[in-house]
Amino acid sequence: MSPLARAHAWARLAFQELRRTAATLLIERPLGVDTARIVDLASLGLAAPNRVDYEPSGWLDLRLILRRGEVTVDDVFLDLGSGKGRVLLQAAAYPFHRIIGVELSAQLMAIARTNVDRRRERLRCREIELIIADVVDYELPDDVTVVYMYNAFGGSVFRAVVDRLVASVDGNPRRLRLIYRTALEDEALLATGRFREVRSVPGLRPGRAWSRKMATRMYVIDPVTAPRADIHG
Ligand SMILES: C[S@@+](CC[C@H](N)C(=O)[O-])C[C@H]1O[C@@H](n2cnc3c(N)ncnc32)[C@H](O)[C@@H]1O
């Protein structure tokens, strides 16, 4: 590694650590929750190809990409790879009908459960389901309308999930929004021909390239409309 690349890597780590410490002191402690610390799936015996370690989204990420007026009491939110539940807590500030978190690790889910229980009285949506499962085995409920993913998995797992989202919309036609943070698999998503990017919020990071990479994007899958039958007079 060149000295410049080393300095760059060091600056990144220092920035991330600073951000984490600030979030812990200014947000997590006052809220009484614990979501900040990164956890390696290897330390939980769960590492496998295409699985990404636990690292939380930013505390403002959902609020910046999903506007208040865009959620109604008929909407259902799903975080695929929900970790310690930081995004579930953010989603619970909206008037969702129901919120679902799916997480591989029982240990991370136990922390999420404690976090949700600590905040429950103050949440707008209190109907929160916490499901311990591999997304590969998880059957998507057909009333979900907003799906969140923070780069939780890649490769074949990502493609399987995307196929399931499309099949879910085709099975129960509805407009589904996908919020994808750090959209590393953006190409696989767009290759389906069904997702349309409608919004992007750059990550709060120093440097244009880094903030673009860490952007949160919103895509929409619309139901396929049947071709209009020709009207013969
Ligand atoms: C980058 S973290 C995101 C956590 C949370 N969504 C957030 O934004 O704060 C990715 C999470 O996905 C989980 N994960 C990775 N592969 C998974 C899989 N196949 N099924 C379910 N969860 C998975 C990890 O355990 C981790 O908690």
The ligand as a MOL file (V3000), in Angstrom:
LIG
                    3D

  0  0  0     0  0            999 V3000
M  V30 BEGIN CTAB
M  V30 COUNTS 27 29 0 0 0
M  V30 BEGIN ATOM
M  V30 1 C -24.7220 -3.5240 7.1510 0
M  V30 2 S -25.7200 -4.2430 8.4310 0 CHG=1
M  V30 3 C -27.1940 -3.2440 8.3370 0
M  V30 4 C -27.9790 -3.1980 9.6270 0
M  V30 5 C -29.2470 -2.3410 9.5930 0
M  V30 6 N -30.0870 -2.6580 8.4690 0
M  V30 7 C -28.9160 -0.8680 9.5370 0
M  V30 8 O -28.9710 -0.3110 8.4320 0
M  V30 9 O -28.5950 -0.2810 10.5780 0 CHG=-1
M  V30 10 C -26.1870 -5.7650 7.6260 0
M  V30 11 C -26.9510 -6.7380 8.5100 0
M  V30 12 O -27.4350 -7.7970 7.6850 0
M  V30 13 C -27.3170 -9.0140 8.3840 0
M  V30 14 N -27.2500 -10.0810 7.3720 0
M  V30 15 C -26.2270 -10.3880 6.5350 0
M  V30 16 N -26.5590 -11.4280 5.7470 0
M  V30 17 C -27.8310 -11.7750 6.0840 0
M  V30 18 C -28.7300 -12.7730 5.6280 0
M  V30 19 N -28.3860 -13.6180 4.6570 0
M  V30 20 N -29.9500 -12.8450 6.2020 0
M  V30 21 C -30.3230 -11.9850 7.1980 0
M  V30 22 N -29.5100 -11.0160 7.6630 0
M  V30 23 C -28.2790 -10.9120 7.1190 0
M  V30 24 C -26.0410 -8.8600 9.2040 0
M  V30 25 O -26.0320 -9.7430 10.3070 0
M  V30 26 C -26.1280 -7.3890 9.6050 0
M  V30 27 O -26.7890 -7.2510 10.8340 0
M  V30 END ATOM
M  V30 BEGIN BOND
M  V30 1 1 1 2
M  V30 2 1 2 3
M  V30 3 1 2 10
M  V30 4 1 3 4
M  V30 5 1 4 5
M  V30 6 1 5 6
M  V30 7 1 5 7
M  V30 8 2 7 8
M  V30 9 1 7 9
M  V30 10 1 10 11
M  V30 11 1 11 12
M  V30 12 1 11 26
M  V30 13 1 12 13
M  V30 14 1 13 14
M  V30 15 1 13 24
M  V30 16 1 14 15
M  V30 17 1 14 23
M  V30 18 2 15 16
M  V30 19 1 16 17
M  V30 20 1 17 18
M  V30 21 2 17 23
M  V30 22 1 18 19
M  V30 23 2 18 20
M  V30 24 1 20 21
M  V30 25 2 21 22
M  V30 26 1 22 23
M  V30 27 1 24 25
M  V30 28 1 24 26
M  V30 29 1 26 27
M  V30 END BOND
M  V30 END CTAB
M  END
